[in-house]
Amino acid sequence: QRNAGSAIVKKKLATGWLDGCSGCHMSFLDMDERLLELAEQFDLVYSPIVDQKIFPQGVDISLVEGSVSTNKDEHKIRMVRERTTMLVSLGDCAVTGNVPAMRNAFPVSSVLERAFGDAPVTRPEMFAGLPQLLPRVRPIHEVVKVDVFVPGCPPSADTIYTLLRELLSGGTVDIARLTRFGA
């Protein structure tokens, strides 16, 4: 895109990570040289792979991996949605809840007991200030509106490259032709 003065106007891209393994970000980085090619079209304004601490206003595209498992995740995804034009739910955890949602069959108290047992960290004061587990892990679209769903565990670098190439150029992408759940 060019503005009136013929300068290239880059889109603002953000990536985010909720409750997940970071595999989607690893696939993002696995684009290798293609990431540099795409970077000519965007400014990476927020990501766990850069040092930006505050999610900015006016983001064009946000790729978010992981499920909504804590009150902090819920607050973060609501803020991302509010500040983003196009929200992409990236990977099976973001799309379905996937592995983090396996805890949904159990009450939070049982999960904490199983994880910590009689260890001293089960004292309430040890959890002060930490994110609270929500009663149920949810995929992103159960909390906020999602514009594009990209399944895969994780989605391949080729899938993410094609997705970004199309979105950055203002196009759309046929996700079903690129990937499927667990692929």
Disulfide bonds with the S-S distance in Angstrom:
none
